[in-house]
């Protein structure tokens, strides 16, 4: 039997200290490029300032909006800030200087992600996000606590859709008013617009994949569809597009943009595949969502597609019966996990993560004219994006 896989570390679990008193060898921890420039606290300061400004805009409507903005503020508090980081380092890699305007541009990516997450939770009927009730569940609780009329769940979904729309509107305001020169924003605007449009299309691809349940697709077709959803729902807006927004604004040439695009797509897929593993095998205390939530939601991931390629008739029946059941209990999660591990699907996805990281590094090597500092930052971000537990 192959070694059980430790999906938080990307190494076989039996290699971590078993059979010896000698502690396992570890490579030195990577210094997060976002920490080198204090980007996280700088982004949070912009988030806080923008939300304070928007509270003033909404103040004349009365206090009913306070709860909604509070929930958005909680969602935007902390986080990995990867999208902001890729926009920032894309700009710097193309020769742009650090500035408060650049940090505001980078922060726009965080508002965009917040809007996408709020809408995603509604579509997936998720209960939690980052260890807190998802916004539609929080809004439902406000409704029910006040004994308002109508259906509380319906109210919560409507409120969350509006919260997500506000985040998208504030993202646009931050982008347009970040303070970078007008000609730089004009260069970046087409990429920014494509990012917003393609993400919405990617969300629909995801919904359609779940609704169709891969009807009529053979094994290669299921895998291809799963990777298509990854590209347009996650990989592009997580890494490629923020990176290109920053680089295009700073005036990157076509060869650099081509290399950064290849880097971003490869790393973006690896990032999402890590996310898919964490959605099934991750520690809920670290991910902020119950273990197995992706299984309850019926996500047609590459992990599931690869499992079905090798599954026996009995295992295929287990997947067909349990995947997507909202009432899936711990025993059901364990049964599906057993299929994913016994077919080797988890190890195959781990290999795809490794290959994606390697492809990103290779693309970075081809990138012309990169200063050593910026090449190292983007190289280190490969580890940050793929060797994570949340």
C-alpha positions in Angstrom: 0.0 0.0 0.0 1.3 3.5 -0.8 2.0 5.8 2.1 -1.0 7.9 3.3 -0.6 11.4 2.0 -0.2 14.4 4.2 -2.0 17.0 2.1 -0.9 19.9 4.3 2.8 19.3 3.6 2.9 17.6 0.2 5.0 14.7 1.5 4.2 11.1 2.3 3.0 10.9 5.9 5.3 8.0 6.7 8.3 10.1 5.8 7.6 12.6 8.6 9.7 11.2 11.5 8.6 7.6 11.3 11.1 4.8 12.1 13.7 7.1 13.5 14.4 9.4 16.4 16.0 11.8 14.0 13.7 14.8 13.3 12.7 15.0 9.6 14.7 17.2 7.4 13.0 20.4 6.4 14.0 23.0 3.9 14.3 26.5 5.4 10.9 28.3 5.5 10.3 30.7 2.6 10.1 34.3 3.6 6.7 35.4 2.3 7.3 38.2 -0.3 4.2 40.0 1.1 5.9 40.3 4.5 9.1 41.7 3.0 7.2 44.9 2.0 4.6 44.8 4.8 1.9 44.4 2.2 -0.7 42.7 4.4 -1.0 45.6 7.0 -0.8 48.2 4.2 -3.6 46.4 2.3 -5.7 46.1 5.5 -5.2 49.9 6.1 -6.6 50.6 2.7 -9.5 48.1 3.3 -10.4 49.8 6.6 -10.2 53.3 5.1 -12.3 52.4 2.1 -15.0 50.7 4.2 -15.1 53.8 6.5 -15.6 56.0 3.4 -18.4 53.7 2.1 -20.1 53.7 5.5 -20.4 57.5 5.2 -21.9 57.1 1.7 -24.5 54.7 3.1 -25.2 56.6 6.3 -28.1 58.5 5.0 -29.9 55.3 4.3 -30.1 54.5 8.0 -28.7 51.8 10.2 -30.1 48.8 8.3 -26.9 48.7 6.2 -24.5 48.6 9.2 -24.8 44.9 9.7 -24.1 44.2 6.0 -21.0 46.4 6.0 -19.8 44.8 9.3 -20.0 41.4 7.6 -18.1 42.6 4.6 -15.5 44.1 6.9 -15.1 40.8 8.8 -14.7 38.9 5.5 -12.0 41.4 4.4 -10.1 41.2 7.7 -6.9 39.3 7.3 -6.6 36.5 4.7 -3.7 35.5 2.6 -3.8 38.6 0.3 -2.4 36.6 -2.6 -4.3 38.5 -5.2 -3.1 41.8 -3.9 0.4 40.3 -3.7 0.4 39.2 -7.4 -0.9 42.6 -8.6 1.8 44.3 -6.5 4.7 42.1 -7.6 3.5 42.2 -11.2 3.8 46.0 -11.2 7.2 45.9 -9.5 8.5 43.1 -11.8 7.7 45.4 -14.8 9.8 48.2 -13.4 7.1 50.1 -11.4 8.0 51.7 -8.0 6.4 51.0 -4.6 3.7 53.5 -3.7 0.5 54.0 -1.7 -1.3 54.2 -5.1 0.1 50.7 -6.0 -1.2 49.3 -2.7 -4.6 50.8 -3.4 -4.6 49.1 -6.9 -3.6 45.8 -5.2 -6.3 46.2 -2.6 -8.9 46.4 -5.4 -8.2 42.7 -6.1 -9.2 41.9 -2.5 -12.6 43.6 -2.8 -13.1 41.7 -6.1 -12.3 38.4 -4.4 -14.7 39.2 -1.5 -17.5 39.8 -3.9 -16.8 36.5 -5.6 -16.7 34.6 -2.3 -20.0 36.0 -1.1 -21.7 35.0 -4.3 -20.0 31.7 -4.4 -21.2 30.9 -0.9 -24.8 31.6 -1.9 -24.5 29.4 -5.0 -22.9 26.6 -3.1 -25.3 27.0 -0.1 -22.3 27.1 2.2 -22.8 27.6 5.9 -19.3 29.0 6.8 -16.5 31.1 5.4 -13.2 31.6 7.2 -14.6 30.1 10.4 -17.6 32.5 10.5 -21.2 32.1 9.2 -21.3 32.9 5.5 -22.9 36.3 4.9 -26.2 34.8 3.6 -26.4 32.8 6.8 -25.6 35.8 9.0 -28.3 37.9 7.2 -30.8 35.1 7.7 -30.0 35.1 11.4 -30.7 38.9 11.6 -34.0 38.4 9.8 -35.1 35.6 12.2 -33.9 37.3 15.4 -36.1 40.3 14.5 -39.1 38.1 13.7 -39.4 39.8 10.3 -41.9 38.5 7.7 -41.2 36.3 4.8 -38.6 33.5 4.3 -35.4 34.1 6.3 -33.2 32.0 4.0 -34.5 33.9 0.9 -33.8 37.2 2.7 -30.3 36.1 3.6 -29.5 35.2 0.0 -30.8 38.5 -1.3 -28.8 40.4 1.2 -25.6 38.5 0.4 -26.1 39.1 -3.3 -26.3 42.8 -2.6 -23.2 42.6 -0.4 -21.3 40.9 -3.1 -22.4 43.5 -5.6 -21.2 46.3 -3.2 -17.8 44.6 -3.1 -17.6 44.5 -6.9 -18.6 48.2 -7.1 -16.0 49.2 -4.5 -13.4 47.2 -6.3 -14.1 49.3 -9.4 -13.9 52.5 -7.4 -10.6 51.5 -5.9 -9.1 50.6 -9.2 -10.2 53.8 -10.9 -9.3 56.0 -8.0 -6.1 54.3 -6.8 -3.9 57.3 -7.7 -1.7 55.7 -10.4 -1.2 57.7 -13.5 -4.2 57.7 -15.9 -2.1 56.2 -18.7 -1.1 53.3 -16.5 -4.7 52.6 -15.5 -5.8 52.9 -19.2 -3.3 50.2 -20.1 -4.4 47.9 -17.3 -8.2 48.4 -17.7 -8.7 45.8 -20.5 -7.1 43.1 -18.4 -9.2 44.2 -15.3 -12.4 44.0 -17.4 -11.5 40.6 -18.8 -10.8 39.3 -15.3 -14.3 40.4 -14.0 -16.1 39.0 -17.0 -14.3 35.7 -17.2 -14.7 35.0 -13.5 -18.5 35.3 -13.8 -18.4 32.9 -16.8 -16.2 30.5 -14.8 -18.8 30.5 -12.0 -21.5 29.5 -14.5 -19.2 26.7 -15.8 -19.0 25.4 -12.3 -22.7 25.5 -11.7 -23.3 23.8 -15.1 -20.7 21.1 -14.3 -22.5 20.3 -11.0 -26.0 20.3 -12.6 -25.0 18.0 -15.5 -23.1 15.6 -13.2 -20.7 14.8 -16.1 -23.6 13.2 -18.0 -22.3 11.7 -21.3 -18.6 12.5 -20.6 -15.9 9.8 -20.7 -12.9 9.9 -18.3 -10.8 12.3 -20.3 -13.8 14.6 -20.9 -14.5 14.7 -17.1 -10.9 15.7 -16.4 -10.9 18.3 -19.2 -14.1 19.9 -17.9 -12.7 20.0 -14.3 -9.6 21.7 -15.5 -11.6 24.2 -17.6 -13.6 25.2 -14.5 -10.3 25.6 -12.6 -8.8 27.9 -15.2 -11.8 30.2 -15.5 -13.2 30.1 -12.0 -10.0 30.3 -10.0 -6.6 30.2 -11.8 -7.0 33.3 -13.9 -8.5 35.7 -11.3 -6.3 34.4 -8.5 -2.9 34.8 -10.1 -2.7 35.4 -13.8 -5.0 38.4 -14.1 -3.8 40.3 -11.0 -0.2 39.7 -12.1 -1.0 41.0 -15.6 -3.0 44.0 -14.3 0.1 45.1 -12.3 2.6 44.3 -15.0 0.5 46.0 -17.8 0.0 49.1 -15.7 3.8 49.4 -15.3 4.3 49.0 -19.0 5.6 45.5 -19.4 6.5 44.4 -22.9 4.9 41.4 -24.7 7.6 38.9 -23.9 7.4 39.6 -20.2 3.6 39.5 -20.3 3.7 36.2 -22.1 6.0 34.7 -19.5 4.0 36.1 -16.6 0.8 34.7 -18.1 2.3 31.2 -18.4 3.6 31.5 -14.8 0.2 32.6 -13.6 -1.9 30.0 -15.4 0.4 27.1 -14.2 0.5 28.4 -10.7 -3.1 29.3 -10.6 -4.1 25.7 -11.5 -1.7 24.3 -8.9 -3.2 26.7 -6.3 -6.7 25.5 -7.0 -5.7 21.9 -6.9 -4.2 22.4 -3.5 -7.5 24.0 -2.5 -9.4 21.0 -3.8 -7.3 18.7 -1.6 -7.8 20.9 1.4 -11.6 21.0 0.7 -11.7 17.2 1.3 -8.7 16.4 3.5 -7.9 19.8 5.2 -8.2 20.7 8.9 -11.4 22.7 9.4 -9.7 24.7 12.1 -7.2 26.0 9.5 -9.4 26.1 6.4 -12.4 27.8 8.1 -14.9 25.4 6.5 -16.1 22.0 7.6 -14.1 19.1 6.3 -15.8 17.5 3.3 -17.8 20.6 2.3 -16.7 20.2 -1.3 -18.1 16.7 -1.2 -21.5 17.9 0.2 -21.6 20.6 -2.5 -21.0 18.0 -5.2 -18.0 19.7 -6.6 -16.9 18.0 -9.9 -13.2 18.5 -9.3 -10.2 16.9 -11.0 -9.8 14.9 -7.7 -13.1 13.2 -8.2 -12.6 12.9 -12.0 -9.3 11.0 -11.5 -10.9 8.8 -8.8 -13.6 7.7 -11.2 -11.0 6.8 -13.8 -9.8 4.0 -11.5 -12.9 3.3 -9.5 -14.5 -0.2 -9.3 -18.2 -0.5 -9.9 -18.8 -0.4 -6.2 -16.6 2.7 -5.7 -18.4 4.4 -8.6 -21.7 3.6 -7.0 -20.5 5.1 -3.7 -19.5 8.4 -5.5 -22.8 8.5 -7.4 -24.8 7.9 -4.2 -23.0 10.2 -1.8 -21.4 13.1 -3.8 -23.5 16.2 -3.5 -25.7 15.1 -0.6 -26.3 18.1 1.6 -26.9 15.8 4.6 -23.6 13.9 4.1 -22.4 12.9 7.5 -18.9 12.1 8.8 -19.3 8.4 7.7 -20.2 9.5 4.2 -17.2 11.9 4.1 -15.0 9.0 5.2 -16.4 6.7 2.6 -15.8 9.2 -0.2 -12.3 9.9 1.1 -11.6 6.2 1.0 -12.5 6.1 -2.7 -10.2 9.1 -3.4 -7.2 7.6 -1.6 -7.6 4.0 -2.6 -7.8 4.9 -6.3 -4.7 7.1 -5.9 -6.6 10.2 -7.0 -5.2 12.2 -4.2 -1.6 11.3 -5.1 -2.2 12.1 -8.7 -3.5 15.6 -7.8 -0.5 16.1 -5.6 1.6 15.3 -8.6 -0.3 17.8 -10.7 0.4 20.5 -8.0 4.1 19.7 -8.1 4.1 19.8 -11.9 2.2 23.1 -11.9 4.7 24.7 -9.5 7.6 23.4 -11.7 5.9 24.8 -14.8 5.5 28.2 -13.1 9.2 28.3 -12.2 10.2 27.4 -15.7 8.0 30.2 -17.1 9.7 32.6 -14.7 13.1 31.5 -15.9 12.0 32.5 -19.4 10.8 36.0 -18.3 13.2 38.6 -19.8 14.8 41.4 -17.9 13.5 40.6 -14.4 15.5 42.2 -11.5 16.8 39.5 -9.1 14.6 40.8 -6.3 11.4 40.5 -8.2 12.3 37.2 -9.8 13.0 35.8 -6.3 9.7 37.3 -5.0 7.7 35.6 -7.7 9.6 32.4 -7.2 8.9 32.4 -3.5 5.2 33.0 -4.2 5.1 29.6 -5.9 5.7 28.0 -2.5 3.3 30.4 -0.7 0.5 29.4 -3.2 1.1 25.7 -3.2 2.5 24.7 0.2 -0.3 25.8 2.4 -2.8 24.5 4.9 -5.7 27.0 4.5 
